[in-house]
């Protein structure tokens, strides 16, 4: 849990700035090299550095790897591009059903991979230019804390700063078991020399489930192991059941209550022994069983900065650590591990420290998209969580969408609202459908504003669309 301290005890930097709560143009402390030193060049760190510099702060940033962080280089962006690529085979089949004379000559991994990495290079250049154009000094090397106001770079150089912001993100982990060194993670999957004929993906979270759909769509024989009863634990049960069923219909071999016991190399393949005693050969095995905060060897222990058992840096509601000059945002704090949240936390940090406006990042009612196939979007409480806290009504509709139904596909979609009986507010909205991520962004606005079921009912339906079901469901299903 975050460190809790009374607001009056916090040594906010804004108390040291001028009466306008802004850093005067060109004004920096005579005692420090920088007003702000950011460790980590991902989305959150770059946003905080840019905005602070635009306000007049003297800012530096150190990144040991590539600028853009997990999301841009080895996460959201390349993954979404792979999702797009994997969906085209189904589009060809649908096109034929609609009367188009189309052929599918197969997927060329080399062609796609070349364009993918060219795009990632371009985006990294964008991030570098953002910093350069805002006069943020950058260091392409690892950095760690030397003391409360000093950062030590990998080459031994030391830089001082009034405020230090840690934004080093997270890193995938593979549990230790016989043969675990044979597994790849989401970091490596974008760099495969060749597309495997078969792959085992281990895990039941959104990363594992997304990549199961991706690889299956690219024509790879895909198996997914999950040790639990159903994938996407923590999400709405009805929604995740529909996702799992759709994945199976699409060709993913989803094996629940199953885990890996050991792996051994056998020629060019990997022999996997599972908890059911079965042995199977795969070309690749990808683990997506969790991520850990990237907080090792940052000098935290020497400064007595508190960390959770998994290494997460402990911060208060304003992203401040127990050392007043040191802050942390993003996945390294293990609060809500989403790129837009890290960006919001970075903005709140600048608002608090440099603009004199103490701002706590809002982690409530965050819309989320899971780019499984079928896609899922969610905001607010699941049916199970809502029912545990109060009396509710559930409105849900599951049906075959017009476009896919005409083409002969069987996958169902889901539109679902969770409503409080006491005040009629919509507590949760869950969508499983093509474009669910786009829909949930808009539905999230209504839920965040506190819309009631009657507000949804008063909204005229857009017909014919899938999402019209959100405003036409009149009778609770339970």
Secondary structure as UniProt FT lines:
FT   HELIX           7..9
FT   HELIX           13..16
FT   TURN            19..20
FT   TURN            25..26
FT   TURN            30..31
FT   STRAND          34..39
FT   HELIX           43..54
FT   TURN            55..56
FT   STRAND          59..62
FT   HELIX           69..74
FT   HELIX           76..97
FT   TURN            98..99
FT   HELIX           109..133
FT   TURN            134..135
FT   STRAND          137..139
FT   STRAND          143..147
FT   TURN            148..149
FT   STRAND          150..153
FT   TURN            154..155
FT   STRAND          158..166
FT   STRAND          170..172
FT   TURN            178..179
FT   HELIX           180..182
FT   TURN            186..188
FT   HELIX           189..191
FT   STRAND          198..202
FT   HELIX           206..217
FT   TURN            218..219
FT   STRAND          221..226
FT   TURN            233..234
FT   HELIX           237..250
FT   STRAND          253..256
FT   STRAND          260..266
FT   TURN            267..268
FT   STRAND          269..274
FT   TURN            275..276
FT   STRAND          279..282
FT   STRAND          284..287
FT   STRAND          291..293
FT   TURN            296..297
FT   TURN            300..304
FT   TURN            309..310
FT   TURN            317..318
FT   TURN            324..325
FT   STRAND          326..328
FT   HELIX           330..333
FT   HELIX           339..353
FT   STRAND          368..370
FT   STRAND          376..380
FT   HELIX           383..389
FT   STRAND          392..399
FT   HELIX           402..407
FT   STRAND          413..420
FT   TURN            421..423
FT   STRAND          425..432
FT   TURN            434..435
FT   HELIX           436..448
FT   TURN            449..450
FT   HELIX           453..458
FT   TURN            467..468
FT   HELIX           469..472
//
